């Protein structure tokens, strides 16, 4: 199916045929027969029911993945690369279909979700191209002795992914572990599992049985993956509380974790910045397209006092021009709903908290009430001004379409506020002065810093957080090495 056609697609035309568990190259019913409903957040209605994997199902999937590991890891590296490139091509061919599934199941606008499918394909190709760079070293030991190291795969890897980019995360996150020779179990997001199931239908047969397994499920499935003695590593894209739970669960088997968690990210504007670009960057950085549901969203905007009154009205006007909530399956829509009733309640709670704490509501602040939106989980794009560092909006991750705006004049006080949160994922800095830019980047306690840009990711540039925003780096060569272990070999000649 072309990813450029705008031919209308119905739910029935894109829905995955299988809603069960994919393991060992086949579709299997859950052992306890459990299925749960998955919803369309644009109208709150049930789309279908999907299998809910139990610990017993995890045992079966792990056994299949272990069985497949020896043959997959023994393949010549370039042969594994060929499999990954083939899977990437299939995803590209079905990009629009996969995007429409995510639009129905997550509420994210379909036009943006097409790009997600394309990014996923590019990610598989990226790691396919790095396969031959998994190298060891020789270490001089003197005459009569050879010492060298090998990087070997870990075994079975569990990847637990988030609901804001379900297809992209599920697909791109298999790239590094498969390239390194591991077998993989993907747990799709509980709120939006359908695109992962369709991915399994499309590319599951590309790989040998047991190499790629997909287990939709909830907390019990995630716990079983985290505690299983034969899973070598567990990874998460998700919230800080979930990340902490996974670390606790993984501790008994001493399995390593790779965590990409929440953010409360700052966008800092110096008085010499190009203000036209600042306006564009501030709106882009908030990721209103998917209702602000992004760990990297620059939801705290620090405007220098000398430009605050000039920039803020322009940011509000740009948001109003670009982001009006609409039906996510319409290619013209630029902002969808949040993913669930629980997330809607959370966003509305923080809007009330902002008011109670004394922030100034400048835009939005309500659930959408238009007839075609009122049954869904739509929230107006919201802006608060005069936010102070001690407010809840300044400290806690909302994961919704709320931009909090601060004034600043003293740089030391600025960075006390910027760094005075438990998170440290991204930071966006706007200035035309090179010295200022590098000084500010050095002071920001964040793992990924943009200067005169926001929200954009680049393969090969390591993405990950400081503090409670995560452990490890992804989207780069270091991610590939995360799924290897070093063996030293000493030879007496």
N, C-alpha and C positions, 0 to 999 in steps of 0.2 A: 504494500500500500504506500503510495507516495506521501512524503512528508510536506509537500507543498500544496496539495489540493485543499480547497476549502469546501469540498462536498460535505453536506451535513451528514453526521453519523449519529445513529441512534444508540441508546444504551445496549440494546439487544445485539447490535452489529459489532460491538467492541468487547462485550463482556467475555471474560475467560470461560472456556467450556468446563474447566475443572475448578473446583472450589475446595479440594481436599489437600493432601500432603504430597509433596514431590520428593521422593527419596529413591536412591538406587536406580535412577532412570525410569521410574514408574510412578503412577498416581495411586495413593493408598488412602483408604478411609482411616480416620483416627480410631485407635483401638477402643476408646470408650464411647465412640460415636458422637462426640461433642461437636456441635456447630454453634457459632454465634453470628448475630446480625452485624452487617456493616452498612453504614448510612451514607446518604447524599447530604452533605452539610448545606447545600443550597436550598433544600426544602425540608430537611429533617426526616425524610422518608427512607425506609429500608430499601437498599439496592438488592441484596441477596444475603445468604448465609454462607459462612466460610468456616472450614474446619478449625478447631481450637486444639492445638497439639498439647499433649500431656507429657509428663516425664517418661512414660513408657514409650511414647512415640519418639521422643528424643533419643532414647536408648537404641531404637531401631535405626534411626538416621545416622547416629554415630557409628554403629556397626557397619552400615553400608559405606560410610565415608572412610572408615579405617580399612575396609577391604579394598577400596579403590586407591588408597594412598600409594601403595607400593608401585603399582603400574604407572600411575600418573607422575610420581616423583622421578621414576626411572626413565621417563621419556626424554629424548634429547631436547635441550632448551628451545631450539628453534621450532621443534614440533609443537611444544606447548604454545609458543607464540602464534603458530598457525591457527590453532583452535581459538585463541582469543580474538584474532583478527576476523575469523569467520563469524564469531558471535557478535562482534561490533557491526559487521555488515548487516546482519539480520536485524539488529536493533535500529539501524538507520532506515532500513526498508520499511519498518513498522513504526516509525517515530510518531506519526500523527495519531495512529490508533492507540499507542501507549499513552500519548498525551491526553487523549480524550478520556481514557480510563481514569487517569489521575484527576482530571477536571471533575468528573462525576464523583470520585471517591474522596478527594481532599478539598475541593472547592477552589483550587488554584486555577487561574485562567489558562485555557487550553493553549493559547498562542505561546505562552511562556513555557508550558510543559513540553511542547515540541522541542524547544531548545534543551530542556533537561535530557530528553532521550538522545539528542545529538551529542551532548556533553558526555553522557555515559559511554557512548560508542568511542568517542575520542579518548576517554580514560582507559578503556580496554586496550586500545591501540598504543597508548603511551606506555603502559606497563609491558605490553608485548615487545616494544622496542628496547626496553631496558633489560630484558632477560639475560643477555650475554654479559651484562655488567655485574652479575652476582659472582664476585671473584674472591678467592682467598689470597694469601700472601706467603712468600717464603721469608724465613727469618734466619739470618746467618748464625751458625753455631760452631764454626770452625771446621777444620779438616776431619773427614771421616763421619760426618753427620749431616743429615738433611732434616730441616724442620719446616713444615708448611701447614697452612690452615685451609679448611674448607667451610663454605657456608652451605648448610643443609636446611631443608624445610623442617617445619615444626611438627606437622602431622595434620590433625583435623582442627580447623579454625571456625569459630562461631562469629558471625557478624550480625549484630542487632542494629537495625537502622530506624531512622526517624520518619515521621509522617509528613514533614513539609516538602520533601522531594523524594517520594517513595521509590519511583522507578530509577531515578538517577542514582540515589544512594545504593539501592539493592544491586544495580548493575555495576557501577563503577567500583564498588567496594569488594567485588570478587576479583578484580584485576590483579592487585598486588599479591594476595595469597596464592592464587592459581598460578601466576607467573613464577613464583618462587618454588612451586612444586607441592603445595599443600592442597588438601581437599577442603571444601567449604560447606557450611550450613548457614543459610541466610534466614534470619527471623524478620519477616516484614513488620511494619508498624501495625499495632492492633487496630488503630483507627482507619487505616487505609491499606489493606493487603492486596487489593485486586491486581494492581499493575505488576506486582512481584509474581503473582500466579501466572499472569499472561507471559511475563518474561520467561518463566520456567517452561511454559508451553512452547515458546519460540526458540529458546537456546538450550534448554535442558538436554535435548538429544544431540546437540552439537558436541557435547563432551561425553566421554565414557561414563557408563552408569556409576553413580556414587560420587563423582567428582564435584558436582553441583547439586545441592539439596535445598529445598525451600520449605520451611515449617511455619505457617501462620499460627499465631498463638498469643497468649497474654502473659501475665506475670509468672505463672507456673512454668511455662515454656522457657522464658528467659532465665528463671532460677535454675532450671534443670541444665540448661546449657552452661551456665556459669559455674555450677558445682560438679559437672560431670568429670570423672577422673580421666577419661580418654579424649577430652577436648584440650588441646595444647595451648590455645589462646582464645580469649573472648574480647570482642571489641564492641563499642557502643557509640552511636551518635544519638544524643538525647539530653535529658535534664541532669542537673547536678545530683539531686536525690537518687535518681536511678543509677547514675555512675557510682555513687557511694555504695549502693546496695550490691552492685556487681562486684566491686572491689572486695566487699565483705564476703560475698559468696565464693569468689575465686581464691580467697586466702587459704582455705583448707587444703587445696591441691597445689598451692603456690604457682598457679598459672598466671602468666603475665597478662596485662590488660592494655588496650589502646582506647583512650576515651576522648571524644570530642564533645564537649558539654556546653553549658550555657554561656551567655555573654550579657554584659551591661555596658555596651561599647560607647566610647566617646568620639564625637566629631568636634574638633577644635578649630576655631576660626580666629586667625590673627588679623589685626587691623589692616595689614598690607595685602591681604588675600585678594584674588580676582573674585569679586562678589558675584558676578554672573555665573562663574563656575561653581561657587559655593552653593548657590541656590539649587543648581542642577544636582550637585553632589549630595546635598542634604536630603533631597527627596529620593534620589537613587539609593542612598545608603540606608534608608529606613525600610526598604523592601516592602512598600505598601502593596506591590503586585500580589504577594501572597499574604496580605493582611498583617504584615509585620512579623510573621511567624518564621523567623530566621535567627539562629544563634549569633550571626554576624551583624545583625542590624545595628546601625549607629543611632540608638534610641536616646542618647544624651547629647544634645548639641550645646556646646559652649561657645557663645558669641562674645567677642570682645565688646566691652561697653560702648566703644566709639562707633560700632557698626550694628549693634543690637537692633535699634529702632529702624534702621534702614533695611536690614536683611530679613528680619522675621516676617514682616507683612508680605514680602515677595515669596518666601518659602510657603506661606499659607496659600497665597494665590496660585502658586505652581501646583500644590497638592490638589486644590479644587479643580484646576484645569485638567490634570492628568489622571486622577484616581477617584472615580465615582464607582462604588460597588455595583456589580452586575452579575448576571448569570454566567458561571464559569465556563460553560460549554460554548459560549458565543465567542468567536474569534476577535470581536471588537472589545471585549471586556478587559479592563486593566487592573481590576482588584476584585477578589472573591471574598467569601466568608471565612471565618475561622473554622477549625476542623470539627468542632463538637460543641454540644451544650456546655460541657464542663469548661472548655476553653472560653466560650462566650461569657460564662459566669465569672471566670477569672478576670477577663479584660474589663467587664463592667465593674467588678470590685475595685480594680485599680483606678478606674476613672473616678469613682466615688472617693477613694483614698486621696487622690490628687486634690480634689475639691476640699476635703476635710483638712488636709495638711496646709492649705493656703496657697496652692499653685493657682495660676490664672488660666481658666479654660478659654482658649482662643478659637478652637475649631472642633466641630464634631461633638463627641462625648455621649453619643446615644446609639442604641440599636436601630438599624434601618427599619422603617415602617412602611415603605412603599409596598403596594399590593403584591408585586411579583417577588418581593424579597422578604416579606415579614415572617414567613414560615421557616426561613433559613437562619443561619447563625452569622448574620451580617452585622458588622459594626462600622460606624462612620470613621473615616480617618480622623484622628484626634491629635490636637496639639495643645500642650500646656506651656505657658510662659512663666517667668519668674520662679522657676523651680530652685529649691535650695538643697545642698548636699545631704542634709539629714532626712529629707522626705522619703517616704516609701517608694515613690516613683523614681527617686535617684539611686536607690540601693538595690531594689529587687527586680528580677527579670520578669517582664510581663509576657513576652512572646505574643505580642499583639500590636495593633496599629496605633500606638501611642508614642508620639515624639515629645520629649521633655527638653525644654530650652532653659539654659542658665546664662546669666551675665558673669563676666569676669573682667578684672583689670590688673590683678597682681599675678604674675606667672607662678610664683611659689604656691600661692593659695589655689590657683588653677589646678596644678598637678596633685596637690593634696586631695582635691575633690575627684579628679579624674582617676587617681589610683586608689581612692578610699572605698573601694568595693571589693567583694570577694572574688570577682571575675577578672579575667585578663585575656580576652580572646582577640579582639581587633581594636584598632584605633585609626581614625582618619584625621589628618592634619592639613590645614589649608594656609599657605603662606607663599609669597613670591620671593622670600629671602632664603638663600641656601643655608646660611648659618643657623637661622631660626629653625628651619625644617629639620636639620640633623640634630640640633640640641633637643628639640621637642620629641623627636622619634626615640632618642636615647632615654628620655625621662619617662616615656609612656610604658607602663607595666602591662604590655600586651604582646602576644606572640606573633601578630600579623599587623603591620602598620602600612597604611597608604599615605602618601604625600600628594595632595591635590588629586585624589581619586577616592572612591569608596565602593565597597561591596563586590568588586571584581576579583575573581580567582584566576590563577594561572597555573597550569600544570608545570611541574618542576619547581615551583615556589612552595616551600613547606608551609602548610597550614596547621595551626594548633595553638593552644592557649597556655597562658601563665596561670598560676594560682588554681582556683577551682574550675577553671574553664577547660581543664583536660590534661591528659598525659600522652605524649608522643606527637608525631607529626605525620600528616597525610598529604596526598596529591603530589608526591615527589619521590625521589630515589630513596630517601630515608624510610618512606612507607614500605617500599619493597623489602628493605633490610629488616623491618620490623617482623617479618614473617620468616626469618631465617635464624639459625643458631650456629655458632662458630665451633668447629671441631679442630683441635690441634693434633697434628700427626708428627711424631718424632721418629726418625729412621736412623739407626746406626748402620753405616755401610760396611 
